[in-house]
Amino acid sequence: MDRRVPSGLSPVDSYALRCFQRDDAEHVRNIRLHPVHPDENLALYISRIEAAGWHLAERSSGAEEPQRRCRLRFVRPAA
C-alpha cells in the first residue's frame, strides 16, 4: 500500500498534533472512507496521525452503505 501524502497536504495531521501537544490521553477520529479507495484513504489518515506522535490502539469499521465509516482510537506511545 502506498502511504505517500498527496502534494499540498501536510504529512502531519495538525489537529492530532495539537491534541498530542496539550497532553491529551487519547485521540479518537471517526472518518468516512473514500467510496473508491477506502484502504488508501484509511492508510493516509493513520499515517498522518501517527506522524503527530500517536499510536493506533483500536480500529472499528461500520459497513453501512453508502457512507462507510471507520472509528480510530489512538493513544500515547508507551514511554
mmJSON file of the N, C-alpha and C atoms, coordinates in Angstrom:
{"data_MODEL":{"atom_site":{
"group_PDB":["ATOM","ATOM","ATOM","ATOM","ATOM","ATOM","ATOM","ATOM","ATOM","ATOM","ATOM","ATOM","ATOM","ATOM","ATOM","ATOM","ATOM","ATOM","ATOM","ATOM","ATOM","ATOM","ATOM","ATOM","ATOM","ATOM","ATOM","ATOM","ATOM","ATOM","ATOM","ATOM","ATOM","ATOM","ATOM","ATOM","ATOM","ATOM","ATOM","ATOM","ATOM","ATOM","ATOM","ATOM","ATOM","ATOM","ATOM","ATOM","ATOM","ATOM","ATOM","ATOM","ATOM","ATOM","ATOM","ATOM","ATOM","ATOM","ATOM","ATOM","ATOM","ATOM","ATOM","ATOM","ATOM","ATOM","ATOM","ATOM","ATOM","ATOM","ATOM","ATOM","ATOM","ATOM","ATOM","ATOM","ATOM","ATOM","ATOM","ATOM","ATOM","ATOM","ATOM","ATOM","ATOM","ATOM","ATOM","ATOM","ATOM","ATOM","ATOM","ATOM","ATOM","ATOM","ATOM","ATOM","ATOM","ATOM","ATOM","ATOM","ATOM","ATOM","ATOM","ATOM","ATOM","ATOM","ATOM","ATOM","ATOM","ATOM","ATOM","ATOM","ATOM","ATOM","ATOM","ATOM","ATOM","ATOM","ATOM","ATOM","ATOM","ATOM","ATOM","ATOM","ATOM","ATOM","ATOM","ATOM","ATOM","ATOM","ATOM","ATOM","ATOM","ATOM","ATOM","ATOM","ATOM","ATOM","ATOM","ATOM","ATOM","ATOM","ATOM","ATOM","ATOM","ATOM","ATOM","ATOM","ATOM","ATOM","ATOM","ATOM","ATOM","ATOM","ATOM","ATOM","ATOM","ATOM","ATOM","ATOM","ATOM","ATOM","ATOM","ATOM","ATOM","ATOM","ATOM","ATOM","ATOM","ATOM","ATOM","ATOM","ATOM","ATOM","ATOM","ATOM","ATOM","ATOM","ATOM","ATOM","ATOM","ATOM","ATOM","ATOM","ATOM","ATOM","ATOM","ATOM","ATOM","ATOM","ATOM","ATOM","ATOM","ATOM","ATOM","ATOM","ATOM","ATOM","ATOM","ATOM","ATOM","ATOM","ATOM","ATOM","ATOM","ATOM","ATOM","ATOM","ATOM","ATOM","ATOM","ATOM","ATOM","ATOM","ATOM","ATOM","ATOM","ATOM","ATOM","ATOM","ATOM","ATOM","ATOM","ATOM","ATOM","ATOM","ATOM","ATOM","ATOM","ATOM","ATOM","ATOM","ATOM","ATOM","ATOM","ATOM","ATOM"],
"id":[1,2,3,4,5,6,7,8,9,10,11,12,13,14,15,16,17,18,19,20,21,22,23,24,25,26,27,28,29,30,31,32,33,34,35,36,37,38,39,40,41,42,43,44,45,46,47,48,49,50,51,52,53,54,55,56,57,58,59,60,61,62,63,64,65,66,67,68,69,70,71,72,73,74,75,76,77,78,79,80,81,82,83,84,85,86,87,88,89,90,91,92,93,94,95,96,97,98,99,100,101,102,103,104,105,106,107,108,109,110,111,112,113,114,115,116,117,118,119,120,121,122,123,124,125,126,127,128,129,130,131,132,133,134,135,136,137,138,139,140,141,142,143,144,145,146,147,148,149,150,151,152,153,154,155,156,157,158,159,160,161,162,163,164,165,166,167,168,169,170,171,172,173,174,175,176,177,178,179,180,181,182,183,184,185,186,187,188,189,190,191,192,193,194,195,196,197,198,199,200,201,202,203,204,205,206,207,208,209,210,211,212,213,214,215,216,217,218,219,220,221,222,223,224,225,226,227,228,229,230,231,232,233,234,235,236,237],
"type_symbol":["N","C","C","N","C","C","N","C","C","N","C","C","N","C","C","N","C","C","N","C","C","N","C","C","N","C","C","N","C","C","N","C","C","N","C","C","N","C","C","N","C","C","N","C","C","N","C","C","N","C","C","N","C","C","N","C","C","N","C","C","N","C","C","N","C","C","N","C","C","N","C","C","N","C","C","N","C","C","N","C","C","N","C","C","N","C","C","N","C","C","N","C","C","N","C","C","N","C","C","N","C","C","N","C","C","N","C","C","N","C","C","N","C","C","N","C","C","N","C","C","N","C","C","N","C","C","N","C","C","N","C","C","N","C","C","N","C","C","N","C","C","N","C","C","N","C","C","N","C","C","N","C","C","N","C","C","N","C","C","N","C","C","N","C","C","N","C","C","N","C","C","N","C","C","N","C","C","N","C","C","N","C","C","N","C","C","N","C","C","N","C","C","N","C","C","N","C","C","N","C","C","N","C","C","N","C","C","N","C","C","N","C","C","N","C","C","N","C","C","N","C","C","N","C","C","N","C","C","N","C","C","N","C","C","N","C","C"],
"label_atom_id":["N","CA","C","N","CA","C","N","CA","C","N","CA","C","N","CA","C","N","CA","C","N","CA","C","N","CA","C","N","CA","C","N","CA","C","N","CA","C","N","CA","C","N","CA","C","N","CA","C","N","CA","C","N","CA","C","N","CA","C","N","CA","C","N","CA","C","N","CA","C","N","CA","C","N","CA","C","N","CA","C","N","CA","C","N","CA","C","N","CA","C","N","CA","C","N","CA","C","N","CA","C","N","CA","C","N","CA","C","N","CA","C","N","CA","C","N","CA","C","N","CA","C","N","CA","C","N","CA","C","N","CA","C","N","CA","C","N","CA","C","N","CA","C","N","CA","C","N","CA","C","N","CA","C","N","CA","C","N","CA","C","N","CA","C","N","CA","C","N","CA","C","N","CA","C","N","CA","C","N","CA","C","N","CA","C","N","CA","C","N","CA","C","N","CA","C","N","CA","C","N","CA","C","N","CA","C","N","CA","C","N","CA","C","N","CA","C","N","CA","C","N","CA","C","N","CA","C","N","CA","C","N","CA","C","N","CA","C","N","CA","C","N","CA","C","N","CA","C","N","CA","C","N","CA","C","N","CA","C","N","CA","C","N","CA","C","N","CA","C","N","CA","C","N","CA","C"],
"label_alt_id":[null,null,null,null,null,null,null,null,null,null,null,null,null,null,null,null,null,null,null,null,null,null,null,null,null,null,null,null,null,null,null,null,null,null,null,null,null,null,null,null,null,null,null,null,null,null,null,null,null,null,null,null,null,null,null,null,null,null,null,null,null,null,null,null,null,null,null,null,null,null,null,null,null,null,null,null,null,null,null,null,null,null,null,null,null,null,null,null,null,null,null,null,null,null,null,null,null,null,null,null,null,null,null,null,null,null,null,null,null,null,null,null,null,null,null,null,null,null,null,null,null,null,null,null,null,null,null,null,null,null,null,null,null,null,null,null,null,null,null,null,null,null,null,null,null,null,null,null,null,null,null,null,null,null,null,null,null,null,null,null,null,null,null,null,null,null,null,null,null,null,null,null,null,null,null,null,null,null,null,null,null,null,null,null,null,null,null,null,null,null,null,null,null,null,null,null,null,null,null,null,null,null,null,null,null,null,null,null,null,null,null,null,null,null,null,null,null,null,null,null,null,null,null,null,null,null,null,null,null,null,null,null,null,null,null,null,null],
"label_comp_id":["MET","MET","MET","ASP","ASP","ASP","ARG","ARG","ARG","ARG","ARG","ARG","VAL","VAL","VAL","PRO","PRO","PRO","SER","SER","SER","GLY","GLY","GLY","LEU","LEU","LEU","SER","SER","SER","PRO","PRO","PRO","VAL","VAL","VAL","ASP","ASP","ASP","SER","SER","SER","TYR","TYR","TYR","ALA","ALA","ALA","LEU","LEU","LEU","ARG","ARG","ARG","CYS","CYS","CYS","PHE","PHE","PHE","GLN","GLN","GLN","ARG","ARG","ARG","ASP","ASP","ASP","ASP","ASP","ASP","ALA","ALA","ALA","GLU","GLU","GLU","HIS","HIS","HIS","VAL","VAL","VAL","ARG","ARG","ARG","ASN","ASN","ASN","ILE","ILE","ILE","ARG","ARG","ARG","LEU","LEU","LEU","HIS","HIS","HIS","PRO","PRO","PRO","VAL","VAL","VAL","HIS","HIS","HIS","PRO","PRO","PRO","ASP","ASP","ASP","GLU","GLU","GLU","ASN","ASN","ASN","LEU","LEU","LEU","ALA","ALA","ALA","LEU","LEU","LEU","TYR","TYR","TYR","ILE","ILE","ILE","SER","SER","SER","ARG","ARG","ARG","ILE","ILE","ILE","GLU","GLU","GLU","ALA","ALA","ALA","ALA","ALA","ALA","GLY","GLY","GLY","TRP","TRP","TRP","HIS","HIS","HIS","LEU","LEU","LEU","ALA","ALA","ALA","GLU","GLU","GLU","ARG","ARG","ARG","SER","SER","SER","SER","SER","SER","GLY","GLY","GLY","ALA","ALA","ALA","GLU","GLU","GLU","GLU","GLU","GLU","PRO","PRO","PRO","GLN","GLN","GLN","ARG","ARG","ARG","ARG","ARG","ARG","CYS","CYS","CYS","ARG","ARG","ARG","LEU","LEU","LEU","ARG","ARG","ARG","PHE","PHE","PHE","VAL","VAL","VAL","ARG","ARG","ARG","PRO","PRO","PRO","ALA","ALA","ALA","ALA","ALA","ALA"],
"label_asym_id":["A","A","A","A","A","A","A","A","A","A","A","A","A","A","A","A","A","A","A","A","A","A","A","A","A","A","A","A","A","A","A","A","A","A","A","A","A","A","A","A","A","A","A","A","A","A","A","A","A","A","A","A","A","A","A","A","A","A","A","A","A","A","A","A","A","A","A","A","A","A","A","A","A","A","A","A","A","A","A","A","A","A","A","A","A","A","A","A","A","A","A","A","A","A","A","A","A","A","A","A","A","A","A","A","A","A","A","A","A","A","A","A","A","A","A","A","A","A","A","A","A","A","A","A","A","A","A","A","A","A","A","A","A","A","A","A","A","A","A","A","A","A","A","A","A","A","A","A","A","A","A","A","A","A","A","A","A","A","A","A","A","A","A","A","A","A","A","A","A","A","A","A","A","A","A","A","A","A","A","A","A","A","A","A","A","A","A","A","A","A","A","A","A","A","A","A","A","A","A","A","A","A","A","A","A","A","A","A","A","A","A","A","A","A","A","A","A","A","A","A","A","A","A","A","A","A","A","A","A","A","A","A","A","A","A","A","A"],
"label_entity_id":["1","1","1","1","1","1","1","1","1","1","1","1","1","1","1","1","1","1","1","1","1","1","1","1","1","1","1","1","1","1","1","1","1","1","1","1","1","1","1","1","1","1","1","1","1","1","1","1","1","1","1","1","1","1","1","1","1","1","1","1","1","1","1","1","1","1","1","1","1","1","1","1","1","1","1","1","1","1","1","1","1","1","1","1","1","1","1","1","1","1","1","1","1","1","1","1","1","1","1","1","1","1","1","1","1","1","1","1","1","1","1","1","1","1","1","1","1","1","1","1","1","1","1","1","1","1","1","1","1","1","1","1","1","1","1","1","1","1","1","1","1","1","1","1","1","1","1","1","1","1","1","1","1","1","1","1","1","1","1","1","1","1","1","1","1","1","1","1","1","1","1","1","1","1","1","1","1","1","1","1","1","1","1","1","1","1","1","1","1","1","1","1","1","1","1","1","1","1","1","1","1","1","1","1","1","1","1","1","1","1","1","1","1","1","1","1","1","1","1","1","1","1","1","1","1","1","1","1","1","1","1","1","1","1","1","1","1"],
"label_seq_id":[1,1,1,2,2,2,3,3,3,4,4,4,5,5,5,6,6,6,7,7,7,8,8,8,9,9,9,10,10,10,11,11,11,12,12,12,13,13,13,14,14,14,15,15,15,16,16,16,17,17,17,18,18,18,19,19,19,20,20,20,21,21,21,22,22,22,23,23,23,24,24,24,25,25,25,26,26,26,27,27,27,28,28,28,29,29,29,30,30,30,31,31,31,32,32,32,33,33,33,34,34,34,35,35,35,36,36,36,37,37,37,38,38,38,39,39,39,40,40,40,41,41,41,42,42,42,43,43,43,44,44,44,45,45,45,46,46,46,47,47,47,48,48,48,49,49,49,50,50,50,51,51,51,52,52,52,53,53,53,54,54,54,55,55,55,56,56,56,57,57,57,58,58,58,59,59,59,60,60,60,61,61,61,62,62,62,63,63,63,64,64,64,65,65,65,66,66,66,67,67,67,68,68,68,69,69,69,70,70,70,71,71,71,72,72,72,73,73,73,74,74,74,75,75,75,76,76,76,77,77,77,78,78,78,79,79,79],
"pdbx_PDB_ins_code":[null,null,null,null,null,null,null,null,null,null,null,null,null,null,null,null,null,null,null,null,null,null,null,null,null,null,null,null,null,null,null,null,null,null,null,null,null,null,null,null,null,null,null,null,null,null,null,null,null,null,null,null,null,null,null,null,null,null,null,null,null,null,null,null,null,null,null,null,null,null,null,null,null,null,null,null,null,null,null,null,null,null,null,null,null,null,null,null,null,null,null,null,null,null,null,null,null,null,null,null,null,null,null,null,null,null,null,null,null,null,null,null,null,null,null,null,null,null,null,null,null,null,null,null,null,null,null,null,null,null,null,null,null,null,null,null,null,null,null,null,null,null,null,null,null,null,null,null,null,null,null,null,null,null,null,null,null,null,null,null,null,null,null,null,null,null,null,null,null,null,null,null,null,null,null,null,null,null,null,null,null,null,null,null,null,null,null,null,null,null,null,null,null,null,null,null,null,null,null,null,null,null,null,null,null,null,null,null,null,null,null,null,null,null,null,null,null,null,null,null,null,null,null,null,null,null,null,null,null,null,null,null,null,null,null,null,null],
"Cartn_x":[0.84,0.0,0.894,0.603,1.394,0.919,1.818,1.44,1.973,2.293,2.747,1.61,1.951,0.964,0.842,-0.382,-0.567,0.029,0.472,1.076,0.044,0.51,-0.368,-0.96,-0.753,-1.285,-0.12,-0.203,0.86,1.004,2.238,2.423,1.971,1.706,1.255,-0.122,-1.042,-2.378,-2.295,-2.66,-2.48,-3.344,-4.57,-5.426,-4.879,-4.428,-3.836,-2.577,-1.799,-0.587,-0.935,-1.948,-2.358,-2.835,-3.591,-4.066,-2.894,-1.906,-0.727,0.062,0.205,0.975,0.301,-1.016,-1.684,-1.876,-1.197,-1.144,-2.463,-3.287,-4.489,-4.064,-4.868,-4.541,-4.795,-5.81,-6.111,-6.695,-6.734,-7.255,-8.149,-9.4,-10.367,-10.84,-10.884,-11.369,-12.395,-13.479,-14.469,-14.39,-14.008,-13.84,-14.775,-15.12,-15.896,-14.891,-14.925,-13.973,-14.327,-13.305,-13.488,-14.201,-15.244,-16.013,-15.23,-14.216,-13.467,-12.17,-11.51,-10.215,-10.244,-11.085,-11.202,-9.903,-9.129,-7.902,-6.829,-6.712,-5.731,-6.098,-7.366,-7.861,-7.556,-7.823,-7.588,-6.098,-5.262,-3.824,-3.278,-3.814,-3.371,-3.736,-4.967,-5.372,-4.464,-4.263,-3.466,-2.032,-1.411,-0.012,0.15,-0.792,-0.686,-0.883,-1.77,-1.998,-0.828,-0.308,0.866,2.084,2.183,3.287,3.237,2.058,1.908,2.34,2.64,3.124,2.221,1.041,0.088,0.378,-0.195,-0.079,-1.5,-1.792,-3.123,-3.372,-4.439,-4.774,-5.969,-6.914,-8.146,-8.725,-9.237,-9.878,-11.141,-12.259,-13.51,-14.196,-14.853,-15.48,-16.957,-17.687,-19.105,-19.296,-20.091,-20.241,-21.496,-22.173,-23.406,-23.1,-23.79,-23.62,-24.611,-24.413,-23.266,-22.104,-22.254,-21.211,-20.512,-19.547,-18.774,-17.959,-17.986,-17.267,-16.296,-15.286,-14.291,-13.968,-13.917,-13.554,-12.13,-11.285,-9.887,-9.605,-9.015,-8.641,-7.126,-6.503,-5.059,-4.715,-3.584,-3.094,-1.64,-1.172,0.236,1.106,2.261,3.152,3.685,3.911,4.463,5.872,6.12,7.439,8.511],
"Cartn_y":[-1.165,0.0,1.24,2.177,3.387,4.409,4.841,5.772,7.179,7.511,8.869,9.851,11.029,12.08,12.898,13.127,13.923,15.321,15.893,17.216,18.227,19.165,20.166,19.77,18.539,18.059,17.808,18.337,18.177,16.707,16.226,14.84,14.594,15.671,15.542,16.184,15.47,15.992,17.072,18.299,19.421,19.299,18.81,18.658,17.581,16.473,15.411,15.913,16.726,17.283,18.211,19.061,19.948,19.146,18.086,17.233,16.562,16.131,15.492,16.5,17.715,18.738,19.223,19.15,19.58,18.422,17.308,16.15,15.406,15.363,14.527,13.072,12.28,10.868,10.01,10.369,9.623,10.557,10.072,10.842,9.917,10.298,9.46,10.194,9.49,10.046,9.098,9.659,8.924,9.483,8.651,9.139,8.409,9.109,8.491,8.031,6.763,6.204,6.601,6.791,7.147,5.993,6.268,5.177,4.339,4.92,4.189,3.607,4.341,3.918,3.892,3.064,3.12,2.777,1.816,1.421,2.496,3.15,4.223,5.412,5.73,6.832,6.563,5.353,4.97,4.987,4.462,4.455,5.876,6.777,8.167,8.801,8.617,9.139,8.604,7.296,6.675,7.189,7.25,7.684,9.139,10.0,11.414,11.613,10.831,10.949,10.332,9.205,8.609,9.518,10.294,11.241,12.342,12.572,13.572,13.015,11.723,11.125,10.078,9.875,8.909,7.498,6.511,5.095,4.543,3.873,3.314,2.174,2.311,1.294,0.456,1.056,0.343,0.898,-0.01,0.378,-0.441,0.234,-0.481,0.156,-0.663,-0.186,-0.479,0.418,0.211,-0.06,-1.04,-1.429,-0.839,0.05,0.593,1.407,1.133,1.831,2.98,4.019,4.262,4.938,5.261,6.009,5.119,4.349,3.503,4.384,4.078,4.865,3.975,4.615,3.903,4.733,4.079,4.747,4.335,5.343,5.107,5.685,4.877,5.362,5.271,6.381,6.467,6.766,6.243,6.517,6.984,7.533,7.925,6.678,6.711,5.541,5.31,4.051,3.714,4.299,4.895,5.538,4.553],
"Cartn_z":[0.0,0.0,0.0,-0.858,-0.97,0.06,0.946,2.001,1.754,0.521,0.226,0.423,0.911,1.125,-0.155,-0.633,-1.853,-1.704,-2.807,-2.755,-2.267,-1.466,-0.896,0.438,0.867,2.136,3.092,4.284,5.267,5.662,5.884,6.307,7.744,8.501,9.889,10.021,10.657,10.898,11.979,11.658,12.59,13.842,13.707,14.882,15.813,15.259,16.078,16.786,16.112,16.715,17.875,17.711,18.814,20.014,19.78,20.875,21.592,20.83,21.41,22.247,21.74,22.44,23.709,23.783,25.013,25.996,25.739,26.646,26.808,25.754,25.804,25.962,26.672,26.904,25.664,24.88,23.67,22.622,21.398,20.264,19.461,19.283,18.567,17.326,16.209,14.949,14.352,13.862,13.082,11.67,10.723,9.364,8.41,7.344,6.262,5.227,4.883,3.936,2.511,1.711,0.306,-0.395,-1.183,-1.799,-2.811,-3.456,-4.471,-3.911,-3.023,-2.473,-0.947,-0.325,1.134,1.868,1.374,2.066,1.98,0.825,0.666,1.552,1.611,2.433,3.906,4.35,5.737,6.071,5.194,5.419,5.525,4.728,4.769,6.11,6.581,7.88,8.977,9.0,10.058,10.034,8.87,8.797,9.218,8.861,9.242,10.743,11.369,12.81,13.574,13.103,13.758,13.637,12.57,12.408,13.473,14.04,15.104,16.46,16.527,17.774,18.385,17.844,18.389,17.907,18.628,18.271,18.137,17.01,16.783,17.764,18.564,19.56,19.153,18.437,18.106,16.807,16.011,14.751,14.582,14.344,14.098,12.9,12.11,10.878,10.878,10.236,10.001,8.515,8.172,6.769,6.13,6.858,6.284,5.028,3.993,2.715,2.653,1.915,1.052,1.771,3.056,3.754,4.766,4.293,5.2,6.136,7.403,8.397,9.165,9.707,10.486,11.724,12.871,14.121,14.466,14.674,15.009,16.39,17.263,18.597,18.731,19.012,19.159,20.599,21.082,22.423,22.335,23.437,23.503,23.513,22.855,22.874,24.295,24.603,25.923,26.042,27.183,27.374,27.754],
"occupancy":[1.0,1.0,1.0,1.0,1.0,1.0,1.0,1.0,1.0,1.0,1.0,1.0,1.0,1.0,1.0,1.0,1.0,1.0,1.0,1.0,1.0,1.0,1.0,1.0,1.0,1.0,1.0,1.0,1.0,1.0,1.0,1.0,1.0,1.0,1.0,1.0,1.0,1.0,1.0,1.0,1.0,1.0,1.0,1.0,1.0,1.0,1.0,1.0,1.0,1.0,1.0,1.0,1.0,1.0,1.0,1.0,1.0,1.0,1.0,1.0,1.0,1.0,1.0,1.0,1.0,1.0,1.0,1.0,1.0,1.0,1.0,1.0,1.0,1.0,1.0,1.0,1.0,1.0,1.0,1.0,1.0,1.0,1.0,1.0,1.0,1.0,1.0,1.0,1.0,1.0,1.0,1.0,1.0,1.0,1.0,1.0,1.0,1.0,1.0,1.0,1.0,1.0,1.0,1.0,1.0,1.0,1.0,1.0,1.0,1.0,1.0,1.0,1.0,1.0,1.0,1.0,1.0,1.0,1.0,1.0,1.0,1.0,1.0,1.0,1.0,1.0,1.0,1.0,1.0,1.0,1.0,1.0,1.0,1.0,1.0,1.0,1.0,1.0,1.0,1.0,1.0,1.0,1.0,1.0,1.0,1.0,1.0,1.0,1.0,1.0,1.0,1.0,1.0,1.0,1.0,1.0,1.0,1.0,1.0,1.0,1.0,1.0,1.0,1.0,1.0,1.0,1.0,1.0,1.0,1.0,1.0,1.0,1.0,1.0,1.0,1.0,1.0,1.0,1.0,1.0,1.0,1.0,1.0,1.0,1.0,1.0,1.0,1.0,1.0,1.0,1.0,1.0,1.0,1.0,1.0,1.0,1.0,1.0,1.0,1.0,1.0,1.0,1.0,1.0,1.0,1.0,1.0,1.0,1.0,1.0,1.0,1.0,1.0,1.0,1.0,1.0,1.0,1.0,1.0,1.0,1.0,1.0,1.0,1.0,1.0,1.0,1.0,1.0,1.0,1.0,1.0,1.0,1.0,1.0,1.0,1.0,1.0],
"B_iso_or_equiv":[0.0,0.0,0.0,0.0,0.0,0.0,0.0,0.0,0.0,0.0,0.0,0.0,0.0,0.0,0.0,0.0,0.0,0.0,0.0,0.0,0.0,0.0,0.0,0.0,0.0,0.0,0.0,0.0,0.0,0.0,0.0,0.0,0.0,0.0,0.0,0.0,0.0,0.0,0.0,0.0,0.0,0.0,0.0,0.0,0.0,0.0,0.0,0.0,0.0,0.0,0.0,0.0,0.0,0.0,0.0,0.0,0.0,0.0,0.0,0.0,0.0,0.0,0.0,0.0,0.0,0.0,0.0,0.0,0.0,0.0,0.0,0.0,0.0,0.0,0.0,0.0,0.0,0.0,0.0,0.0,0.0,0.0,0.0,0.0,0.0,0.0,0.0,0.0,0.0,0.0,0.0,0.0,0.0,0.0,0.0,0.0,0.0,0.0,0.0,0.0,0.0,0.0,0.0,0.0,0.0,0.0,0.0,0.0,0.0,0.0,0.0,0.0,0.0,0.0,0.0,0.0,0.0,0.0,0.0,0.0,0.0,0.0,0.0,0.0,0.0,0.0,0.0,0.0,0.0,0.0,0.0,0.0,0.0,0.0,0.0,0.0,0.0,0.0,0.0,0.0,0.0,0.0,0.0,0.0,0.0,0.0,0.0,0.0,0.0,0.0,0.0,0.0,0.0,0.0,0.0,0.0,0.0,0.0,0.0,0.0,0.0,0.0,0.0,0.0,0.0,0.0,0.0,0.0,0.0,0.0,0.0,0.0,0.0,0.0,0.0,0.0,0.0,0.0,0.0,0.0,0.0,0.0,0.0,0.0,0.0,0.0,0.0,0.0,0.0,0.0,0.0,0.0,0.0,0.0,0.0,0.0,0.0,0.0,0.0,0.0,0.0,0.0,0.0,0.0,0.0,0.0,0.0,0.0,0.0,0.0,0.0,0.0,0.0,0.0,0.0,0.0,0.0,0.0,0.0,0.0,0.0,0.0,0.0,0.0,0.0,0.0,0.0,0.0,0.0,0.0,0.0,0.0,0.0,0.0,0.0,0.0,0.0],
"pdbx_formal_charge":[null,null,null,null,null,null,null,null,null,null,null,null,null,null,null,null,null,null,null,null,null,null,null,null,null,null,null,null,null,null,null,null,null,null,null,null,null,null,null,null,null,null,null,null,null,null,null,null,null,null,null,null,null,null,null,null,null,null,null,null,null,null,null,null,null,null,null,null,null,null,null,null,null,null,null,null,null,null,null,null,null,null,null,null,null,null,null,null,null,null,null,null,null,null,null,null,null,null,null,null,null,null,null,null,null,null,null,null,null,null,null,null,null,null,null,null,null,null,null,null,null,null,null,null,null,null,null,null,null,null,null,null,null,null,null,null,null,null,null,null,null,null,null,null,null,null,null,null,null,null,null,null,null,null,null,null,null,null,null,null,null,null,null,null,null,null,null,null,null,null,null,null,null,null,null,null,null,null,null,null,null,null,null,null,null,null,null,null,null,null,null,null,null,null,null,null,null,null,null,null,null,null,null,null,null,null,null,null,null,null,null,null,null,null,null,null,null,null,null,null,null,null,null,null,null,null,null,null,null,null,null,null,null,null,null,null,null],
"auth_seq_id":[1,1,1,2,2,2,3,3,3,4,4,4,5,5,5,6,6,6,7,7,7,8,8,8,9,9,9,10,10,10,11,11,11,12,12,12,13,13,13,14,14,14,15,15,15,16,16,16,17,17,17,18,18,18,19,19,19,20,20,20,21,21,21,22,22,22,23,23,23,24,24,24,25,25,25,26,26,26,27,27,27,28,28,28,29,29,29,30,30,30,31,31,31,32,32,32,33,33,33,34,34,34,35,35,35,36,36,36,37,37,37,38,38,38,39,39,39,40,40,40,41,41,41,42,42,42,43,43,43,44,44,44,45,45,45,46,46,46,47,47,47,48,48,48,49,49,49,50,50,50,51,51,51,52,52,52,53,53,53,54,54,54,55,55,55,56,56,56,57,57,57,58,58,58,59,59,59,60,60,60,61,61,61,62,62,62,63,63,63,64,64,64,65,65,65,66,66,66,67,67,67,68,68,68,69,69,69,70,70,70,71,71,71,72,72,72,73,73,73,74,74,74,75,75,75,76,76,76,77,77,77,78,78,78,79,79,79],
"auth_comp_id":["MET","MET","MET","ASP","ASP","ASP","ARG","ARG","ARG","ARG","ARG","ARG","VAL","VAL","VAL","PRO","PRO","PRO","SER","SER","SER","GLY","GLY","GLY","LEU","LEU","LEU","SER","SER","SER","PRO","PRO","PRO","VAL","VAL","VAL","ASP","ASP","ASP","SER","SER","SER","TYR","TYR","TYR","ALA","ALA","ALA","LEU","LEU","LEU","ARG","ARG","ARG","CYS","CYS","CYS","PHE","PHE","PHE","GLN","GLN","GLN","ARG","ARG","ARG","ASP","ASP","ASP","ASP","ASP","ASP","ALA","ALA","ALA","GLU","GLU","GLU","HIS","HIS","HIS","VAL","VAL","VAL","ARG","ARG","ARG","ASN","ASN","ASN","ILE","ILE","ILE","ARG","ARG","ARG","LEU","LEU","LEU","HIS","HIS","HIS","PRO","PRO","PRO","VAL","VAL","VAL","HIS","HIS","HIS","PRO","PRO","PRO","ASP","ASP","ASP","GLU","GLU","GLU","ASN","ASN","ASN","LEU","LEU","LEU","ALA","ALA","ALA","LEU","LEU","LEU","TYR","TYR","TYR","ILE","ILE","ILE","SER","SER","SER","ARG","ARG","ARG","ILE","ILE","ILE","GLU","GLU","GLU","ALA","ALA","ALA","ALA","ALA","ALA","GLY","GLY","GLY","TRP","TRP","TRP","HIS","HIS","HIS","LEU","LEU","LEU","ALA","ALA","ALA","GLU","GLU","GLU","ARG","ARG","ARG","SER","SER","SER","SER","SER","SER","GLY","GLY","GLY","ALA","ALA","ALA","GLU","GLU","GLU","GLU","GLU","GLU","PRO","PRO","PRO","GLN","GLN","GLN","ARG","ARG","ARG","ARG","ARG","ARG","CYS","CYS","CYS","ARG","ARG","ARG","LEU","LEU","LEU","ARG","ARG","ARG","PHE","PHE","PHE","VAL","VAL","VAL","ARG","ARG","ARG","PRO","PRO","PRO","ALA","ALA","ALA","ALA","ALA","ALA"],
"auth_asym_id":["A","A","A","A","A","A","A","A","A","A","A","A","A","A","A","A","A","A","A","A","A","A","A","A","A","A","A","A","A","A","A","A","A","A","A","A","A","A","A","A","A","A","A","A","A","A","A","A","A","A","A","A","A","A","A","A","A","A","A","A","A","A","A","A","A","A","A","A","A","A","A","A","A","A","A","A","A","A","A","A","A","A","A","A","A","A","A","A","A","A","A","A","A","A","A","A","A","A","A","A","A","A","A","A","A","A","A","A","A","A","A","A","A","A","A","A","A","A","A","A","A","A","A","A","A","A","A","A","A","A","A","A","A","A","A","A","A","A","A","A","A","A","A","A","A","A","A","A","A","A","A","A","A","A","A","A","A","A","A","A","A","A","A","A","A","A","A","A","A","A","A","A","A","A","A","A","A","A","A","A","A","A","A","A","A","A","A","A","A","A","A","A","A","A","A","A","A","A","A","A","A","A","A","A","A","A","A","A","A","A","A","A","A","A","A","A","A","A","A","A","A","A","A","A","A","A","A","A","A","A","A","A","A","A","A","A","A"],
"auth_atom_id":["N","CA","C","N","CA","C","N","CA","C","N","CA","C","N","CA","C","N","CA","C","N","CA","C","N","CA","C","N","CA","C","N","CA","C","N","CA","C","N","CA","C","N","CA","C","N","CA","C","N","CA","C","N","CA","C","N","CA","C","N","CA","C","N","CA","C","N","CA","C","N","CA","C","N","CA","C","N","CA","C","N","CA","C","N","CA","C","N","CA","C","N","CA","C","N","CA","C","N","CA","C","N","CA","C","N","CA","C","N","CA","C","N","CA","C","N","CA","C","N","CA","C","N","CA","C","N","CA","C","N","CA","C","N","CA","C","N","CA","C","N","CA","C","N","CA","C","N","CA","C","N","CA","C","N","CA","C","N","CA","C","N","CA","C","N","CA","C","N","CA","C","N","CA","C","N","CA","C","N","CA","C","N","CA","C","N","CA","C","N","CA","C","N","CA","C","N","CA","C","N","CA","C","N","CA","C","N","CA","C","N","CA","C","N","CA","C","N","CA","C","N","CA","C","N","CA","C","N","CA","C","N","CA","C","N","CA","C","N","CA","C","N","CA","C","N","CA","C","N","CA","C","N","CA","C","N","CA","C","N","CA","C","N","CA","C","N","CA","C","N","CA","C","N","CA","C"],
"pdbx_PDB_model_num":[1,1,1,1,1,1,1,1,1,1,1,1,1,1,1,1,1,1,1,1,1,1,1,1,1,1,1,1,1,1,1,1,1,1,1,1,1,1,1,1,1,1,1,1,1,1,1,1,1,1,1,1,1,1,1,1,1,1,1,1,1,1,1,1,1,1,1,1,1,1,1,1,1,1,1,1,1,1,1,1,1,1,1,1,1,1,1,1,1,1,1,1,1,1,1,1,1,1,1,1,1,1,1,1,1,1,1,1,1,1,1,1,1,1,1,1,1,1,1,1,1,1,1,1,1,1,1,1,1,1,1,1,1,1,1,1,1,1,1,1,1,1,1,1,1,1,1,1,1,1,1,1,1,1,1,1,1,1,1,1,1,1,1,1,1,1,1,1,1,1,1,1,1,1,1,1,1,1,1,1,1,1,1,1,1,1,1,1,1,1,1,1,1,1,1,1,1,1,1,1,1,1,1,1,1,1,1,1,1,1,1,1,1,1,1,1,1,1,1,1,1,1,1,1,1,1,1,1,1,1,1,1,1,1,1,1,1]
}}}
